[in-house]
Amino acid sequence: MSIHIKNVSKKFGSFQALEDVSLHIQSGELVALLGPSGSGKTSLLRVIAGLETSDVGEILFDGQSMIDRHPKERNVGFVFQHYALFRHMTVFDNVAYGLKVRPRKTRPSKLEIKNKVMELLRLVKLENFSDRYPTQLSGGQRQRVALARALAVEPKVLLLDEPFGALDAKVRKELRRWLRKLHDDFHITSIFVTHDQEEALDVADRIVVMNNGKIEQIGSPDDVYTNPKSPFVYDFLGNVNLFKGRLHNGKLLHGEFAIDVPDVQVHTEDHAVGYVRPHDIHIEKTNVSGTVPVKVSHIHLLGPIVQVELHREDMDEFLEAELTKEQFTNLQLKVGDHVFVKPKQLKVFIPEDFSI
Ligand SMILES: Nc1ncnc2c1ncn2[C@@H]1O[C@H](COP(=O)(O)OP(=O)(O)OP(=O)(O)O)[C@@H](O)[C@H]1O
């Protein structure tokens, strides 16, 4: 089922929660809505589900308008952050619920329901837990039950609102790998809301970055990470170093130093900020042209990655570089060393790129 969101706007009182949001999701896609708290992710999900009405705009499923359709008629499965399981029902009954409450005409037989529920419980690896109650399960197990329950009614669209938000990091990672697999097996068009960039980058086919009720960028995980279109997306998707200065004759002048930026087509003398990812900060032990002197202020070993904090004394600013263990060993860095850095890849933004 494809989903077409056309020019959707929504206000709560005078607050604009969604502003002219348009998005086309292909059948079978797994899309992440990523953005900070209050950016409108949940509101958009609720408008798609029919739990909230938009002020303007259209929601189409396979080309058919859903605006007048009740949530129940939209064939949508919903999984929330806080496992909305029925506490007084066993795992089996929770998963069976959506099938049992169907009108007699479309309700499967008792045996069919049993087979279906057990098949789903096997899928979520909880076949031995069917008689337990939600309070007898861990958080991760409860979320797996919630997913099995959402899938039981064979929805055409699966909407997940921070499904793993309340779980610890290890369980989250396990469940998202598992969500990806489930999605690859079933191909249900799925949209999941998260404010965790790593989760979005790890799981989604496409990422929709939201800010202040608007879409900032849509793209593959690699695209939004490698080619952020705005300072907001750069900041939100990973750590970044800023080189503040002004543009002059194809160079970004910052402090006493200059970086070549031949691709930037703007007037001279414009204020600008260069954005550089930590792994694009190149460290030299000797002063080569175009490098900036810095002092190693902190070294943090993170498994195969080494984070190096560098103090730029001319501007009294800190930079963060990320090295592989091998690069780090070759450089033989120690806290207090004076070294020289150069951005390998830098994206320059001018004031009009800053939306806030
Ligand atoms: N029913 C409502 N009444 C009034 N304001 C609302 C309502 N629902 C949401 N809002 C406001 O709309 C804005 C967007 O909320 P929304 O829940 O969509 O954001 P979000 O990106 O999902 O944030 P979070 O990650 O914190 O859940 C927020 O400022 C919120 O306070």
Ligand as a Chemical Component Dictionary entry (heavy atoms), coordinates in Angstrom:
data_LIG
# 
_chem_comp.id                   LIG 
_chem_comp.type                 NON-POLYMER 
_chem_comp.pdbx_formal_charge   0 
_chem_comp.three_letter_code    LIG 
# 
loop_
_chem_comp_atom.comp_id 
_chem_comp_atom.atom_id 
_chem_comp_atom.alt_atom_id 
_chem_comp_atom.type_symbol 
_chem_comp_atom.charge 
_chem_comp_atom.model_Cartn_x 
_chem_comp_atom.model_Cartn_y 
_chem_comp_atom.model_Cartn_z 
_chem_comp_atom.pdbx_ordinal 
LIG N1  N1  N 0 -3.487 17.435 21.236 1  
LIG C1  C1  C 0 -2.626 18.455 21.271 2  
LIG N2  N2  N 0 -2.991 19.650 21.751 3  
LIG C2  C2  C 0 -2.137 20.700 21.769 4  
LIG N3  N3  N 0 -0.862 20.638 21.310 5  
LIG C3  C3  C 0 -0.446 19.460 20.821 6  
LIG C4  C4  C 0 -1.287 18.313 20.780 7  
LIG N4  N4  N 0 -0.587 17.287 20.240 8  
LIG C5  C5  C 0 0.650  17.788 19.964 9  
LIG N5  N5  N 0 0.729  19.087 20.291 10 
LIG C6  C6  C 0 1.906  19.952 20.141 11 
LIG O1  O1  O 0 2.354  19.862 18.807 12 
LIG C7  C7  C 0 3.777  19.815 18.748 13 
LIG C8  C8  C 0 4.228  18.606 17.971 14 
LIG O2  O2  O 0 3.963  17.467 18.767 15 
LIG P1  P1  P 0 4.332  16.000 18.308 16 
LIG O3  O3  O 0 3.908  15.077 19.401 17 
LIG O4  O4  O 0 3.812  15.774 16.953 18 
LIG O5  O5  O 0 5.909  16.105 18.265 19 
LIG P2  P2  P 0 6.974  14.946 18.199 20 
LIG O6  O6  O 0 7.953  15.371 17.160 21 
LIG O7  O7  O 0 6.325  13.635 18.014 22 
LIG O8  O8  O 0 7.628  15.067 19.627 23 
LIG P3  P3  P 0 8.060  13.906 20.687 24 
LIG O9  O9  O 0 9.309  13.290 20.121 25 
LIG O10 O10 O 0 8.326  14.693 21.938 26 
LIG O11 O11 O 0 6.921  12.965 20.809 27 
LIG C9  C9  C 0 4.264  19.841 20.204 28 
LIG O12 O12 O 0 4.699  21.143 20.514 29 
LIG C10 C10 C 0 3.056  19.458 21.004 30 
LIG O13 O13 O 0 3.063  20.090 22.259 31 
# 
loop_
_chem_comp_bond.comp_id 
_chem_comp_bond.atom_id_1 
_chem_comp_bond.atom_id_2 
_chem_comp_bond.value_order 
_chem_comp_bond.pdbx_ordinal 
LIG N1  C1  SING 1  
LIG C1  N2  SING 2  
LIG C1  C4  DOUB 3  
LIG N2  C2  DOUB 4  
LIG C2  N3  SING 5  
LIG N3  C3  DOUB 6  
LIG C3  C4  SING 7  
LIG C3  N5  SING 8  
LIG C4  N4  SING 9  
LIG N4  C5  DOUB 10 
LIG C5  N5  SING 11 
LIG N5  C6  SING 12 
LIG C6  O1  SING 13 
LIG C6  C10 SING 14 
LIG O1  C7  SING 15 
LIG C7  C8  SING 16 
LIG C7  C9  SING 17 
LIG C8  O2  SING 18 
LIG O2  P1  SING 19 
LIG P1  O3  DOUB 20 
LIG P1  O4  SING 21 
LIG P1  O5  SING 22 
LIG O5  P2  SING 23 
LIG P2  O6  DOUB 24 
LIG P2  O7  SING 25 
LIG P2  O8  SING 26 
LIG O8  P3  SING 27 
LIG P3  O9  DOUB 28 
LIG P3  O10 SING 29 
LIG P3  O11 SING 30 
LIG C9  O12 SING 31 
LIG C9  C10 SING 32 
LIG C10 O13 SING 33 
# 
